[in-house]
Amino acid sequence: MEQENQNLQEEAVETETSETAQAQDNAAAPDERTREELIAEVARLTAEAEDYKTRYLRAQADFDNFRRRSRQEKDEFAAYANVKLIEELLPVLDTFEMAMKSTAETDVKTLLTGIEMVYRQLTGALEKEGLTAIEAVGQPFDPNLHEGIMQVASDEHPANTVVQELRKGYKVKDKVVRPSMVQVSQ
């Protein structure tokens, strides 16, 4: 077995040596092309290299333009991203202005009706943008949705249940914008 391995290794070395010698012979063999043929080959390769260089420079310029356009579009999007929300809030602003222009003769009931109307317009505009209130009271405490600021003893609610909401929490679609500030039962 050892003899076979040694024989195989010797054959591999001989094959490699003969291939290397043949490659050297080929490299040393004189080129049989004429001077004009060689000059034509050099000219063709030079033209091909120039073509590749031109293509590379064009591709580089196209990429630079793409990068500049992308950055410009991103900047424009950031600058005008809130336009839709602002358009939704303009009627609320109009209603506030009308309420502020009302005379001193306006009674409290009319003023309260105006405030309720503004509140409905504002919540409607924000709901169109995906804002929803987080349900808290009676729900199990969830630190992802609720900010527990105190615990209270409660016989009515099981442990770790939201008893009172001190400040409403909101989320836009699935992202929490502000957690609810709550009291939690012990």
Order of alpha helices (4+ residues) and beta strands (2+ residues): alpha-alpha-alpha-alpha-beta-beta-beta-beta-beta-beta
